[in-house]
């Protein structure tokens, strides 16, 4: 176990203790709606991706595994295949896996580079067309596409938001509506197999909400304690929540 894993484990156990669990015992099993198989999360990567857009959901989903008996598998993926990408602020991310959305339960699409045409990011990916086409082909029963910030515009370019409730970064809302999305003024909009979130820090809400939806409320509240972050705002859904 490396130092980061040791720190995260210690923090996770501390959060459980703070919430009333007996010190040294494993967290209680979640009561999520899914089965016993692993929750498989893939985070889509591309050159120019916003660092917090991909790092925040990755951290939340990876840490969720400490608070549920259901395995949680999280990895980075890219249409270009294994290798590395460079983030919006120059961060080099290595160890990216192949494009395998058929092996995912949740596909997270971050944003970045929306207002930098000609430079790496969302605008360039839309102009190139490869990633939007791959996202369009990825749609299938059992897969939730979860996009945040201007990653929602990538999904819009793929035709995934047309006629559907959704949201994005405030600076891209007009574009989302022009592309046929039904804009909702919420940090997170859950329309079943399409879940979208607002700008940058909204990735925390997106991942916490999906943790609650897929794994249960207990893991989500314990994650909030561990992260020292409380999810903001009401999640928009098309009707009353039923479990």
Order of alpha helices (4+ residues) and beta strands (2+ residues): alpha-beta-alpha-beta-beta-beta-beta-alpha-alpha-beta-alpha-beta-alpha-beta-beta-beta-alpha-alpha-beta
